[in-house]
Amino acid sequence: MAEPTTLEKIADLPARYFAAWNSRDPGAATALLADDFVWEAPSVPAPMSTLEDAIRFFERSWVSFPDLQFELLGAPMLGGGCVSQAWCATGTHQGEGLPLGVPGTGRPVEVKGIDVFTVDADGRAARVRTFYDSMTLAEQLGLVSAAQ
């Protein structure tokens, strides 16, 4: 079998990344990150740039939402060395971890978002930017009232 092309590596990155999330495999997920990655997400106060930060984020997410699952929405979007993937995350907030300092509420959540990956020559994510509506998440957790 031929070695995948750079375009194939870029296009396949989101599927491999979210499969690692869904299988609770931090090693598989961090293997997809470049050595000098930067990862920005609404649920962390500052960008992550070390494997330890990333692993801690995965673990906190899985403690908070032990049944967390990502469903990919549509095909990945490619352009300029980047790939974006829309997703829908579902889970039940059971433990303290994320949002930081919030004890488990027992509430189910469904949040749609998109991750934008800047991909290096080795097909790994040099930059991950995660976008979702954190207000929707806070409302579903019962932390704020829905806007009137």
Backbone torsions as a table, in degrees:
resi	resn	phi	psi	omega
1	MET	NA	137.2	-176.9
2	ALA	-73.6	150.8	175.2
3	GLU	-63.7	135.3	179.8
4	PRO	-62.3	146.5	177.3
5	THR	-74.0	166.2	177.4
6	THR	-57.8	-42.0	179.8
7	LEU	-63.3	-40.8	177.9
8	GLU	-64.8	-39.9	177.8
9	LYS	-62.2	-42.4	-179.9
10	ILE	-65.3	-47.3	-176.3
11	ALA	-65.2	-31.6	-175.9
12	ASP	-85.1	-15.4	-174.7
13	LEU	-56.2	-48.8	-178.5
14	PRO	-60.4	-40.1	-179.5
15	ALA	-62.8	-42.4	179.1
16	ARG	-68.3	-39.6	-179.2
17	TYR	-63.2	-49.9	-178.2
18	PHE	-73.3	-27.3	172.6
19	ALA	-64.1	-38.8	176.6
20	ALA	-64.6	-42.0	175.4
21	TRP	-57.4	-51.3	-174.5
22	ASN	-67.6	-25.7	180.0
23	SER	-92.8	0.3	179.9
24	ARG	60.5	44.0	-176.4
25	ASP	-116.5	87.8	-177.7
26	PRO	-62.9	-30.3	178.3
27	GLY	-64.5	-42.3	178.0
28	ALA	-66.4	-38.1	179.9
29	ALA	-68.9	-46.6	-177.8
30	THR	-70.4	-23.5	176.0
31	ALA	-65.3	-18.8	179.4
32	LEU	-88.0	-4.1	-179.7
33	LEU	-95.9	137.8	175.9
34	ALA	-65.5	160.1	-179.6
35	ASP	-58.9	-32.6	-177.1
36	ASP	-115.5	43.0	-176.6
37	PHE	-70.4	160.4	170.0
38	VAL	-133.7	132.3	-177.8
39	TRP	-129.8	121.9	179.8
40	GLU	-113.8	133.0	179.0
41	ALA	-147.1	148.0	-179.4
42	PRO	-61.5	-23.6	-174.3
43	SER	-89.5	3.7	176.9
44	VAL	-124.0	143.3	-173.9
45	PRO	-72.1	-22.2	-178.6
46	ALA	-145.0	154.6	178.3
47	PRO	-56.6	144.4	176.1
48	MET	-94.1	142.6	-179.6
49	SER	-145.6	9.5	175.8
50	THR	-125.2	154.2	177.8
51	LEU	-61.3	-34.7	178.5
52	GLU	-63.0	-42.2	177.1
53	ASP	-61.2	-44.9	-178.5
54	ALA	-64.3	-46.1	179.4
55	ILE	-61.7	-42.8	177.9
56	ARG	-61.1	-39.3	178.1
57	PHE	-64.7	-46.5	177.1
58	PHE	-57.8	-49.5	-176.3
59	GLU	-63.4	-41.4	177.3
60	ARG	-63.2	-39.7	179.3
61	SER	-62.1	-44.8	-177.9
62	TRP	-72.2	-29.0	173.8
63	VAL	-69.6	-44.4	-178.6
64	SER	-67.4	-41.1	-176.9
65	PHE	-128.7	79.4	-174.7
66	PRO	-61.9	-21.9	179.4
67	ASP	-104.9	19.4	-178.6
68	LEU	-55.2	129.8	176.4
69	GLN	-139.2	142.3	175.3
70	PHE	-110.3	132.5	171.6
71	GLU	-111.4	129.9	178.3
72	LEU	-78.4	135.9	-179.7
73	LEU	-107.8	110.1	179.6
74	GLY	74.0	-171.5	-178.6
75	ALA	-88.4	156.1	174.8
76	PRO	-64.7	151.6	178.3
77	MET	-108.7	126.1	-174.8
78	LEU	-110.0	147.4	173.6
79	GLY	170.4	131.6	173.0
80	GLY	60.0	39.7	179.7
81	GLY	76.2	12.6	179.6
82	CYS	-123.4	155.7	171.3
83	VAL	-136.6	137.1	178.4
84	SER	-118.4	145.8	178.2
85	GLN	-138.9	123.0	173.7
86	ALA	-79.7	149.4	-177.0
87	TRP	-150.0	164.6	171.2
88	CYS	-128.4	122.7	178.6
89	ALA	-103.5	135.2	175.3
90	THR	-129.3	151.1	177.3
91	GLY	175.5	174.2	179.0
92	THR	-117.7	125.8	-176.0
93	HIS	-75.8	101.9	-173.5
94	GLN	-108.9	-26.2	-173.6
95	GLY	-138.9	167.8	179.1
96	GLU	-82.0	132.8	178.6
97	GLY	175.1	-58.8	176.5
98	LEU	-139.8	138.1	-14.2
99	PRO	-55.0	149.3	-175.5
100	LEU	-55.5	129.1	175.6
101	GLY	80.2	2.1	-178.8
102	VAL	-99.7	118.6	177.8
103	PRO	-67.1	157.4	179.7
104	GLY	-53.9	137.6	-179.0
105	THR	-104.1	-15.1	-176.0
106	GLY	75.7	4.7	-176.4
107	ARG	-90.6	142.5	174.1
108	PRO	-79.1	149.7	176.9
109	VAL	-130.8	153.5	171.4
110	GLU	-142.6	113.7	-175.4
111	VAL	-129.1	131.6	175.8
112	LYS	-100.5	145.0	179.8
113	GLY	-158.8	-168.9	178.9
114	ILE	-149.2	140.4	172.7
115	ASP	-112.3	136.4	177.1
116	VAL	-114.4	120.6	-178.2
117	PHE	-109.9	125.1	167.0
118	THR	-92.0	124.2	-169.1
119	VAL	-108.2	135.2	179.1
120	ASP	-85.5	179.4	-176.6
121	ALA	-63.3	-21.3	178.6
122	ASP	-89.3	2.1	179.9
123	GLY	81.2	18.2	179.2
124	ARG	-106.8	157.7	-177.6
125	ALA	-78.1	114.9	175.3
126	ALA	-85.2	-27.8	177.7
127	ARG	-145.6	135.1	175.2
128	VAL	-123.5	126.0	175.1
129	ARG	-121.4	116.0	-178.6
130	THR	-102.4	130.6	179.9
131	PHE	-126.0	129.8	169.4
132	TYR	-159.0	165.5	-178.5
133	ASP	-83.2	99.3	-177.9
134	SER	-68.3	-21.8	176.1
135	MET	-68.5	-40.5	176.8
136	THR	-60.6	-43.3	178.0
137	LEU	-61.9	-45.9	-180.0
138	ALA	-61.6	-39.8	177.5
139	GLU	-64.1	-44.7	-178.9
140	GLN	-65.3	-30.3	177.8
141	LEU	-81.1	-8.0	-179.5
142	GLY	79.9	18.9	-178.7
143	LEU	-84.2	-25.1	175.9
144	VAL	-138.8	158.4	176.7
145	SER	-83.7	147.4	175.8
146	ALA	-61.6	144.1	-179.9
147	ALA	-61.7	138.6	-179.0
148	GLN	-88.9	NA	NA
